[in-house]
Amino acid sequence: MQNVTEILSAHLKKNDTVILGVSGGPDSTCLAHLLAEFAKKMPLRIILAHVHHGIRGAEADRDERFVHELAHSYGLIFESRRV
């Protein structure tokens, strides 16, 4: 977490808006968690953004729902688009 904090601190300032694309996979979910933890120390406006491509049917619906619930659990903004 220390390395992540150093990197984020070098590029973000108080009250910045960060839009993070989250697929629902482990990499983007981990990054969302780290960013939410970082925001406890530095106030940020974080938007978790998800794109539902409509290709994988019910599995894609589950991913979208997961990202929505993840955002809600951290008190973050959730935005989703279906394309």
Backbone as a printed PyTorch tensor [residue, N CA C, xyz], in Angstrom:
tensor([[[  0.8330,  -1.1940,   0.0000],
         [  0.0000,   0.0000,   0.0000],
         [  0.8760,   1.2560,   0.0000]],

        [[  2.0540,   1.1870,   0.6120],
         [  2.9150,   2.3670,   0.6800],
         [  3.3140,   2.8350,  -0.7130]],

        [[  3.6910,   1.9170,  -1.6050],
         [  4.0640,   2.3090,  -2.9650],
         [  2.8860,   2.9300,  -3.7010]],

        [[  1.7180,   2.3470,  -3.5370],
         [  0.5130,   2.8790,  -4.1850],
         [  0.2250,   4.2740,  -3.6500]],

        [[  0.3280,   4.4550,  -2.3520],
         [  0.0870,   5.7600,  -1.7360],
         [  1.0620,   6.8000,  -2.2770]],

        [[  2.3230,   6.4300,  -2.4270],
         [  3.3190,   7.3630,  -2.9560],
         [  2.9920,   7.7700,  -4.3930]],

        [[  2.6140,   6.7980,  -5.1970],
         [  2.2750,   7.0870,  -6.5960],
         [  1.0360,   7.9750,  -6.6830]],

        [[ -0.0050,   7.6220,  -5.9410],
         [ -1.2280,   8.4240,  -5.9730],
         [ -0.9810,   9.8270,  -5.4420]],

        [[ -0.2060,   9.9500,  -4.3870],
         [  0.0940,  11.2630,  -3.8050],
         [  0.8450,  12.1550,  -4.7870]],

        [[  1.6660,  11.5470,  -5.6260],
         [  2.4490,  12.3120,  -6.5890],
         [  1.5890,  12.8480,  -7.7350]],

        [[  0.4450,  12.2240,  -7.9700],
         [ -0.3610,  12.5880,  -9.1390],
         [ -1.7260,  13.1910,  -8.8230]],

        [[ -2.1550,  13.0930,  -7.5820],
         [ -3.4790,  13.5890,  -7.2190],
         [ -3.3700,  14.6640,  -6.1570]],

        [[ -4.3610,  15.5410,  -6.1680],
         [ -4.4300,  16.5320,  -5.1050],
         [ -5.8260,  16.5020,  -4.4920]],

        [[ -5.9500,  17.0850,  -3.3440],
         [ -7.1890,  17.0970,  -2.5810],
         [ -8.3660,  17.5100,  -3.4660]],

        [[ -9.4490,  16.7560,  -3.3620],
         [-10.7250,  16.9970,  -4.0560],
         [-10.6820,  16.7730,  -5.5640]],

        [[ -9.6280,  16.1330,  -6.0750],
         [ -9.6230,  15.7540,  -7.4880],
         [-10.7410,  14.7470,  -7.7550]],

        [[-11.1560,  14.6820,  -9.0060],
         [-12.0990,  13.6520,  -9.4470],
         [-11.3140,  12.5810, -10.1800]],

        [[-11.5370,  11.3430,  -9.7830],
         [-10.8770,  10.1930, -10.4030],
         [-11.9690,   9.2930, -10.9710]],

        [[-11.8670,   9.0120, -12.2600],
         [-12.7850,   8.0710, -12.8960],
         [-11.9960,   6.7910, -13.1320]],

        [[-12.4350,   5.7190, -12.5000],
         [-11.7410,   4.4440, -12.5880],
         [-12.6200,   3.4410, -13.3180]],

        [[-12.1320,   2.9350, -14.4300],
         [-12.8390,   1.8870, -15.1560],
         [-12.7060,   0.5760, -14.4110]],

        [[-13.8450,  -0.0360, -14.0750],
         [-13.8450,  -1.2790, -13.3080],
         [-14.6620,  -2.3290, -14.0630]],

        [[-13.9980,  -3.4100, -14.4230],
         [-14.6650,  -4.4840, -15.1620],
         [-15.3770,  -5.4570, -14.2310]],

        [[-14.8880,  -5.5380, -13.0130],
         [-15.3800,  -6.5380, -12.0780],
         [-14.3570,  -7.6440, -11.8890]],

        [[-13.2810,  -7.6040, -12.6610],
         [-12.2020,  -8.5730, -12.5120],
         [-11.3090,  -8.2270, -11.3350]],

        [[-10.3800,  -9.1220, -11.0010],
         [ -9.5610,  -8.9140,  -9.8050],
         [ -8.6420,  -7.6990,  -9.8680]],

        [[ -8.0980,  -7.3700, -11.0220],
         [ -7.1650,  -6.2380, -11.1040],
         [ -7.8630,  -4.9110, -10.8380]],

        [[ -8.9580,  -4.6550, -11.5570],
         [ -9.6460,  -3.3700, -11.3790],
         [-10.3540,  -3.2990, -10.0280]],

        [[-10.8010,  -4.4470,  -9.5130],
         [-11.4280,  -4.4670,  -8.1900],
         [-10.4040,  -4.1270,  -7.1130]],

        [[ -9.2020,  -4.6650,  -7.2430],
         [ -8.1220,  -4.3550,  -6.2950],
         [ -7.7730,  -2.8710,  -6.3540]],

        [[ -7.6650,  -2.3310,  -7.5570],
         [ -7.3450,  -0.9090,  -7.6980],
         [ -8.4440,  -0.0370,  -7.0830]],

        [[ -9.7030,  -0.4330,  -7.2590],
         [-10.8090,   0.3160,  -6.6470],
         [-10.6740,   0.3110,  -5.1230]],

        [[-10.3230,  -0.8400,  -4.5730],
         [-10.1340,  -0.9510,  -3.1200],
         [ -8.9980,  -0.0380,  -2.6530]],

        [[ -7.8640,  -0.0960,  -3.3540],
         [ -6.7160,   0.7370,  -2.9730],
         [ -7.0400,   2.2210,  -3.0640]],

        [[ -7.7550,   2.6100,  -4.1130],
         [ -8.1260,   4.0120,  -4.2840],
         [ -9.0950,   4.4610,  -3.1880]],

        [[-10.0410,   3.6040,  -2.8400],
         [-10.9850,   3.9360,  -1.7670],
         [-10.2590,   4.0890,  -0.4300]],

        [[ -9.2810,   3.2370,  -0.1830],
         [ -8.4840,   3.3490,   1.0480],
         [ -7.6660,   4.6380,   1.0490]],

        [[ -7.0730,   4.9660,  -0.0900],
         [ -6.2870,   6.1950,  -0.2080],
         [ -7.1650,   7.4220,   0.0430]],

        [[ -8.4000,   7.3670,  -0.4360],
         [ -9.3190,   8.5070,  -0.2940],
         [ -9.7000,   8.7650,   1.1600]],

        [[ -9.4260,   7.8270,   2.0520],
         [ -9.6640,   8.0680,   3.4800],
         [ -8.6590,   9.0810,   4.0240]],

        [[ -7.4940,   9.1730,   3.3640],
         [ -6.4420,  10.1010,   3.7990],
         [ -6.4770,  11.4100,   3.0220]],

        [[ -6.9050,  11.3300,   1.7560],
         [ -6.9820,  12.5180,   0.9100],
         [ -8.3570,  12.5270,   0.2410]],

        [[ -9.1910,  13.5130,   0.5610],
         [-10.5310,  13.5400,  -0.0160],
         [-10.4890,  13.5920,  -1.5470]],

        [[-11.1820,  12.6480,  -2.1620],
         [-11.2790,  12.5870,  -3.6150],
         [-12.7220,  12.3080,  -4.0070]],

        [[-13.0780,  12.6930,  -5.2010],
         [-14.3680,  12.3130,  -5.7810],
         [-14.0600,  11.1530,  -6.7230]],

        [[-14.4900,   9.9500,  -6.3390],
         [-14.1600,   8.7520,  -7.1110],
         [-15.4140,   8.2240,  -7.7890]],

        [[-15.2900,   7.9990,  -9.0790],
         [-16.3740,   7.4320,  -9.8700],
         [-15.9080,   6.0850, -10.3890]],

        [[-16.6440,   5.0270, -10.0510],
         [-16.3610,   3.7250, -10.6390],
         [-17.2040,   3.6190, -11.9050]],

        [[-16.5340,   3.4850, -13.0240],
         [-17.1930,   3.4430, -14.3260],
         [-17.1270,   2.0210, -14.8840]],

        [[-18.2660,   1.5640, -15.3930],
         [-18.3510,   0.2080, -15.9490],
         [-19.0200,   0.2740, -17.3120]],

        [[-18.4690,  -0.4620, -18.2780],
         [-19.0670,  -0.5390, -19.6070],
         [-19.5850,  -1.9580, -19.8110]],

        [[-20.8790,  -2.0440, -20.0530],
         [-21.5440,  -3.3270, -20.3130],
         [-21.6830,  -3.4430, -21.8250]],

        [[-20.8980,  -4.3420, -22.4180],
         [-20.8860,  -4.4790, -23.8730],
         [-22.0230,  -5.3590, -24.3990]],

        [[-22.7210,  -6.0490, -23.5090],
         [-23.8410,  -6.8750, -23.9270],
         [-23.4370,  -8.1390, -24.6550]],

        [[-22.1740,  -8.5270, -24.5520],
         [-21.6800,  -9.6760, -25.3090],
         [-21.8140, -10.9830, -24.5160]],

        [[-21.6480, -10.9120, -23.1920],
         [-21.5890, -12.1300, -22.3890],
         [-22.8600, -12.4200, -21.6090]],

        [[-23.9670, -11.8280, -22.0090],
         [-25.2640, -12.1410, -21.4050],
         [-25.3200, -11.9640, -19.9070]],

        [[-25.7920, -13.0260, -19.2160],
         [-26.0110, -12.9630, -17.7670],
         [-24.7110, -12.7150, -17.0030]],

        [[-23.5990, -13.2060, -17.5260],
         [-22.3140, -12.9880, -16.8590],
         [-21.9630, -11.4940, -16.8360]],

        [[-22.2290, -10.8060, -17.9370],
         [-21.9830,  -9.3590, -17.9950],
         [-22.9220,  -8.6100, -17.0570]],

        [[-24.1430,  -9.0950, -16.9450],
         [-25.0920,  -8.4850, -15.9970],
         [-24.5680,  -8.6180, -14.5710]],

        [[-24.0150,  -9.7880, -14.2390],
         [-23.4540, -10.0020, -12.8920],
         [-22.2680,  -9.0730, -12.6390]],

        [[-21.4150,  -8.8990, -13.6540],
         [-20.2680,  -7.9850, -13.5000],
         [-20.7480,  -6.5680, -13.2010]],

        [[-21.7300,  -6.1100, -13.9450],
         [-22.2590,  -4.7660, -13.7440],
         [-22.8320,  -4.6120, -12.3350]],

        [[-23.5960,  -5.6040, -11.9080],
         [-24.1910,  -5.5760, -10.5730],
         [-23.1000,  -5.5880,  -9.4990]],

        [[-22.0550,  -6.3990,  -9.7060],
         [-20.9450,  -6.4640,  -8.7520],
         [-20.2660,  -5.1060,  -8.5970]],

        [[-19.9850,  -4.4510,  -9.7160],
         [-19.3070,  -3.1470,  -9.6600],
         [-20.2060,  -2.1160,  -8.9890]],

        [[-21.4950,  -2.1780,  -9.2640],
         [-22.4480,  -1.2710,  -8.6030],
         [-22.4140,  -1.4840,  -7.0870]],

        [[-22.4620,  -2.7380,  -6.6610],
         [-22.4260,  -3.0420,  -5.2240],
         [-21.0800,  -2.6530,  -4.6000]],

        [[-20.0000,  -2.8320,  -5.3520],
         [-18.6780,  -2.4370,  -4.8650],
         [-18.6320,  -0.9280,  -4.6120]],

        [[-19.0990,  -0.1630,  -5.5750],
         [-19.1250,   1.2970,  -5.4200],
         [-19.9630,   1.6790,  -4.2010]],

        [[-21.1240,   1.0710,  -4.0690],
         [-22.0110,   1.3730,  -2.9440],
         [-21.3280,   1.0350,  -1.6060]],

        [[-20.6190,  -0.0920,  -1.5660],
         [-19.9840,  -0.5060,  -0.3090],
         [-18.9120,   0.4840,   0.1480]],

        [[-18.2930,   1.1880,  -0.7910],
         [-17.2780,   2.1880,  -0.4550],
         [-17.8360,   3.6100,  -0.4230]],

        [[-19.1080,   3.7610,  -0.7280],
         [-19.6930,   5.0980,  -0.7600],
         [-19.2180,   5.9100,  -1.9660]],

        [[-18.9070,   5.2010,  -3.0730],
         [-18.4160,   5.8660,  -4.2700],
         [-19.5280,   6.0050,  -5.3030]],

        [[-19.3000,   6.8570,  -6.2670],
         [-20.2550,   7.0740,  -7.3590],
         [-20.0980,   5.9370,  -8.3590]],

        [[-21.2130,   5.4590,  -8.8880],
         [-21.2110,   4.3950,  -9.9010],
         [-21.8390,   4.9120, -11.1710]],

        [[-21.1640,   4.6920, -12.2860],
         [-21.6960,   5.0430, -13.5920],
         [-21.5250,   3.8380, -14.5020]],

        [[-22.5650,   3.5190, -15.2530],
         [-22.4920,   2.3910, -16.1720],
         [-23.1130,   2.7920, -17.4980]],

        [[-22.5400,   2.2780, -18.5700],
         [-23.0840,   2.5080, -19.9150],
         [-23.1800,   1.1750, -20.6130]],

        [[-24.2580,   1.0000, -21.3480],
         [-24.4300,  -0.1980, -22.1720],
         [-24.2250,   0.2000, -23.6080]],

        [[-23.3010,  -0.4820, -24.2650],
         [-22.9850,  -0.1610, -25.6460],
         [-23.0760,  -1.4090, -26.5220]]])
